Amino acid sequence: MTDFLRPILCNKCGKELKAQGEVVMEDFLYVNKKWGYFSGKDGRTQEFILCESCVKQLEKQFAIPSKWKDTTELL
């Protein structure tokens, strides 16, 4: 994962994620995609952050629902 600039902002809605010092107090989705062959973005890397609310909105648009599994150890 990259070093995040402060403040951490959701790329979709622009919300600033709450932080105390160096600790982000809200979870978020971080995407870092290295585009490869057969894409219109070949050789480029794209990254963005989505807050939990924007992820929820995005999931409502899915034709096939996300898969879920329980995680017992949170880091």
C-alpha distances in whole Angstrom, upper triangle without the diagonal:
4,7,9,12,15,16,14,16,16,16,19,21,20,20,19,17,19,18,20,19,15,15,14,17,17,14,13,11,8,9,8,11,13,17,19,23,25,23,24,21,21,19,17,13,13,10,11,11,15,16,18,21,20,19,22,24,22,23,27,27,26,29,27,26,23,23,22,23,23,20,22,20,17,14
4,6,9,12,14,12,14,15,15,19,21,19,19,18,16,18,17,19,18,14,15,14,18,17,16,14,13,9,10,9,12,13,17,20,23,26,23,24,20,21,18,16,12,12,9,11,11,15,17,19,22,21,20,23,25,23,25,28,28,27,31,30,28,25,26,25,26,26,24,25,23,20,17
4,7,9,12,10,13,15,16,19,21,19,19,16,15,17,15,16,14,11,13,13,16,16,16,14,15,12,13,12,16,17,20,23,27,29,27,27,23,24,21,19,15,15,12,12,12,16,17,20,23,22,21,25,26,25,27,30,30,30,33,32,31,28,28,28,28,28,25,27,24,21,18
4,6,8,7,10,12,13,16,17,15,15,12,12,13,12,14,13,10,11,10,14,14,13,12,13,10,12,12,16,18,21,24,28,30,27,26,23,24,22,19,16,14,11,11,10,13,14,17,20,19,19,22,23,23,24,28,28,28,32,31,29,26,28,27,28,27,25,27,24,21,18
4,6,6,9,12,13,16,17,14,14,11,12,13,12,14,13,11,13,12,15,15,16,14,15,13,15,15,18,20,23,26,30,31,28,28,24,26,24,20,17,16,13,12,12,15,15,19,21,20,21,24,25,24,26,29,29,30,34,33,32,29,30,30,31,31,28,30,27,24,21
3,5,8,12,14,17,16,13,13,9,10,11,9,11,10,9,11,10,13,14,15,14,16,15,17,18,21,23,26,30,33,35,31,31,27,29,27,24,21,19,16,14,13,15,15,18,20,20,21,24,25,25,27,29,30,31,35,34,33,30,31,30,31,31,29,30,27,24,21
4,6,10,12,15,14,11,10,6,7,9,8,11,11,10,11,10,12,13,14,13,15,15,17,18,22,24,27,30,34,35,31,31,28,30,28,25,22,19,16,14,12,14,13,16,18,18,19,22,23,23,25,27,28,29,33,33,31,29,31,30,31,30,28,30,28,24,22
4,7,9,12,12,9,8,6,6,8,9,12,12,11,11,8,11,10,11,10,12,11,14,15,19,21,24,27,31,32,29,28,25,27,26,22,19,16,13,10,8,10,10,13,15,14,16,19,19,19,22,24,25,26,30,30,28,25,27,26,27,27,25,27,25,21,19
4,6,9,8,5,5,5,6,10,11,15,15,15,14,11,13,11,12,10,11,11,13,15,18,21,23,27,30,31,27,26,24,26,26,22,19,16,12,9,7,8,8,12,13,12,14,16,17,17,20,22,22,24,27,28,26,24,26,26,27,27,26,28,27,23,22
4,6,6,5,5,7,7,11,13,17,18,17,16,13,14,11,11,8,9,10,12,14,17,20,21,25,28,29,25,24,22,25,25,21,18,15,11,8,5,5,5,9,10,8,10,13,13,13,16,18,18,20,24,24,22,21,23,23,25,25,25,27,26,22,21
4,6,6,8,10,11,15,17,21,21,20,19,16,17,15,14,11,10,10,11,13,15,18,19,23,26,26,22,21,19,22,22,18,16,12,10,6,6,6,8,12,12,9,11,14,14,13,16,18,18,19,23,24,22,21,24,24,26,27,27,29,28,25,24
4,6,8,11,13,16,19,23,24,23,22,18,19,16,15,12,11,12,13,15,17,20,20,24,27,26,23,22,20,23,24,20,18,14,12,9,8,6,8,11,10,7,9,12,11,10,14,15,15,17,20,22,21,19,23,23,26,27,27,30,29,26,25
4,6,9,11,14,17,21,23,22,21,18,18,15,15,13,13,14,16,18,20,23,24,28,30,30,26,25,24,27,27,24,22,18,15,12,10,8,8,11,9,7,11,12,11,12,15,16,16,19,22,24,22,21,25,25,27,28,28,30,30,27,26
4,6,9,13,15,19,20,20,19,16,16,14,15,13,14,14,16,18,20,23,24,28,31,31,27,26,24,27,27,23,21,17,15,11,10,9,9,12,12,10,13,15,14,15,18,20,20,22,26,27,25,24,27,27,29,29,29,31,30,27,26
4,6,9,12,16,18,18,17,13,13,11,13,11,13,14,17,19,22,25,27,30,33,34,30,29,27,30,30,26,23,20,17,13,10,9,8,11,10,10,13,14,14,16,18,20,21,23,26,27,25,24,26,26,28,28,27,29,28,24,24
4,6,9,12,14,14,13,10,11,10,12,11,14,14,17,19,22,25,27,31,34,35,31,31,28,31,30,26,23,20,17,14,11,11,9,12,12,13,15,17,17,18,21,23,24,25,29,30,27,26,28,27,28,28,27,28,27,23,22
4,6,10,12,12,10,7,7,6,8,8,12,13,16,18,22,25,27,31,34,35,32,31,29,31,30,27,23,20,17,14,10,10,8,10,11,12,14,16,17,18,20,22,24,25,29,28,26,24,25,24,25,25,23,25,23,20,18
4,7,10,10,9,6,5,6,9,11,14,16,19,21,25,28,30,34,38,38,35,35,32,34,33,30,27,24,20,17,14,13,11,12,14,15,17,18,20,21,23,25,27,28,32,31,28,26,27,26,27,25,24,25,23,19,18
4,6,7,5,4,5,8,10,12,16,16,20,22,25,28,31,34,38,39,36,36,33,35,33,30,27,24,20,18,15,15,13,15,17,18,19,21,23,24,25,27,29,30,34,33,31,28,29,27,27,26,24,25,22,19,17
4,6,5,6,7,10,13,15,19,19,23,24,28,31,34,37,41,42,39,39,36,38,36,33,29,27,24,21,18,19,17,18,20,22,23,24,26,28,29,31,33,34,37,37,34,31,32,29,29,28,25,25,23,19,17
4,6,8,10,13,15,17,20,20,23,24,28,30,33,37,40,42,39,39,36,37,35,32,29,27,23,22,19,20,19,21,23,24,25,27,29,29,31,33,35,36,39,38,36,33,33,31,31,30,27,27,24,21,18
4,7,9,12,14,15,18,17,20,21,25,27,30,33,37,39,36,36,33,34,32,29,26,24,20,19,17,19,18,19,22,23,23,26,28,28,29,32,33,34,37,36,34,31,31,29,29,28,25,25,22,19,16
4,6,9,11,13,16,16,19,21,24,27,30,33,37,39,36,36,33,34,33,30,26,24,20,19,16,17,15,17,20,21,21,23,25,26,27,29,31,31,35,34,31,28,28,26,26,24,21,22,19,15,13
4,6,7,9,13,13,17,19,22,25,28,31,35,36,33,34,31,32,31,28,24,22,18,16,13,14,12,13,16,17,17,19,22,22,23,26,27,28,32,31,28,25,26,24,24,23,20,21,19,15,13
4,7,10,13,15,19,21,25,28,30,34,37,38,36,36,33,35,34,31,27,24,21,18,15,14,12,12,15,17,17,18,21,22,22,25,27,27,31,30,27,24,25,23,23,21,19,20,18,14,13
4,7,10,12,16,19,22,26,28,31,35,36,33,33,31,33,32,29,25,22,19,16,12,11,8,8,11,13,13,14,17,18,19,21,23,24,27,27,23,21,22,20,20,19,18,19,18,14,13
4,7,10,13,16,19,23,25,28,32,33,30,31,28,30,29,26,23,20,16,14,10,9,7,7,10,12,11,13,15,16,16,19,21,21,25,24,21,18,19,17,17,16,15,17,15,12,11
4,6,10,13,16,20,22,25,29,29,26,27,24,26,26,23,19,17,13,10,7,6,5,5,9,9,8,11,13,13,14,17,18,19,22,21,19,16,17,16,18,18,16,19,18,14,14
4,6,10,13,16,18,22,25,25,23,23,21,23,23,20,16,14,11,8,6,5,6,7,10,9,7,11,13,12,12,16,17,16,20,19,17,14,15,15,17,17,16,19,18,15,15
4,7,10,13,16,19,23,24,21,22,19,20,20,17,13,11,7,6,5,7,9,11,14,12,11,14,16,14,15,19,19,18,22,21,19,16,18,18,19,20,18,21,19,17,15
4,6,10,12,15,19,20,17,18,15,17,16,14,10,8,5,5,6,8,12,13,16,13,12,15,16,14,15,19,18,17,20,20,19,16,17,18,20,21,20,23,22,19,18
4,7,10,13,16,18,16,16,13,14,13,11,7,6,4,7,9,12,15,17,19,17,15,19,20,17,19,22,21,20,23,22,22,19,20,21,22,24,22,25,23,21,19
4,6,9,13,14,12,13,10,11,10,8,6,5,6,9,12,14,18,19,21,19,17,20,21,18,19,22,21,19,22,21,21,19,20,21,23,25,24,27,26,24,22
4,6,10,12,10,12,9,8,7,6,4,6,9,12,15,18,21,23,25,22,20,24,24,21,22,26,24,22,24,24,24,22,23,25,26,28,27,30,28,27,25
4,7,9,7,8,6,5,6,6,6,8,11,14,17,19,23,24,26,23,21,25,25,21,22,25,23,22,23,23,24,22,24,26,27,30,29,32,31,29,28
4,7,6,9,7,5,6,8,9,11,14,18,21,23,26,28,29,26,25,28,28,24,25,28,26,24,25,24,26,24,25,27,29,32,31,34,33,32,30
4,6,8,8,5,8,10,13,15,18,21,24,26,29,31,32,29,27,30,30,26,27,30,27,25,26,25,27,26,27,30,31,34,34,37,36,35,34
4,7,8,7,10,12,14,16,19,22,25,26,30,31,32,28,27,29,29,25,26,28,25,23,24,24,26,25,27,29,32,35,35,38,37,36,35
4,5,5,9,10,12,13,16,18,21,23,26,28,29,25,24,27,26,22,23,26,23,21,22,22,24,24,25,28,30,33,33,37,36,35,34
4,6,9,9,12,12,16,18,21,23,26,28,29,25,24,27,26,22,24,26,23,22,23,24,26,25,28,30,33,36,35,39,38,36,35
4,6,6,8,9,13,15,19,21,24,26,27,24,23,26,25,22,24,26,24,23,24,25,26,25,27,29,32,34,34,37,36,34,33
4,6,9,11,14,17,21,23,27,29,30,27,26,29,28,25,26,29,26,25,26,27,28,27,28,30,32,35,34,37,36,35,33
4,7,10,14,17,21,23,27,29,31,27,26,30,30,26,28,31,28,27,29,29,30,28,29,31,33,35,34,37,35,34,32
4,7,10,14,17,20,24,26,27,24,23,27,27,24,25,28,26,25,27,27,28,26,28,30,31,33,32,35,34,32,30
4,7,10,14,17,20,23,25,22,21,24,24,21,23,26,25,24,26,26,26,24,26,27,29,30,29,32,30,28,26
4,7,11,13,17,19,21,18,17,21,21,18,20,23,22,21,24,24,24,22,24,25,27,29,28,31,29,27,25
4,7,10,14,16,18,16,15,19,19,17,19,22,21,21,24,23,23,21,22,23,25,26,25,28,26,24,22
4,7,10,13,15,12,12,16,16,14,16,19,19,19,22,22,21,19,21,22,24,25,24,27,25,22,21
4,7,10,12,10,10,13,14,13,15,18,18,18,22,22,20,18,20,20,22,23,22,24,23,20,19
4,7,8,6,6,10,10,10,12,15,15,16,20,20,18,16,18,18,20,21,21,24,23,20,19
4,5,5,6,9,10,11,12,15,16,17,21,21,19,17,19,18,20,20,20,22,22,18,18
4,6,5,6,9,10,11,13,15,16,19,19,16,14,16,15,17,17,17,20,20,17,17
4,5,5,6,9,10,11,13,15,19,19,16,15,18,17,20,20,20,23,23,20,21
4,5,5,6,9,10,11,13,17,18,16,15,18,18,20,21,22,25,25,22,22
4,5,5,6,9,10,11,15,15,12,11,14,14,17,18,19,22,22,19,20
4,5,5,7,9,10,14,14,11,11,14,13,17,18,19,22,23,20,22
4,6,5,7,10,13,14,12,13,16,17,20,21,23,26,26,24,25
4,5,5,7,11,12,11,11,14,16,19,21,22,25,26,24,25
4,5,5,9,9,7,7,11,12,16,18,20,23,24,22,24
4,6,8,10,8,10,13,15,18,20,22,26,27,25,27
4,6,9,9,11,15,17,20,23,25,28,29,28,29
4,5,6,8,11,14,18,21,23,26,28,26,28
4,6,9,12,16,19,22,25,28,30,29,30
4,7,9,12,16,19,22,25,27,26,28
4,6,9,13,16,18,22,24,23,25
4,6,10,13,15,19,20,20,21
4,7,10,13,16,18,18,20
4,7,9,13,15,15,18
4,6,10,12,13,16
4,6,9,10,14
4,6,7,10
4,6,10
4,7
4
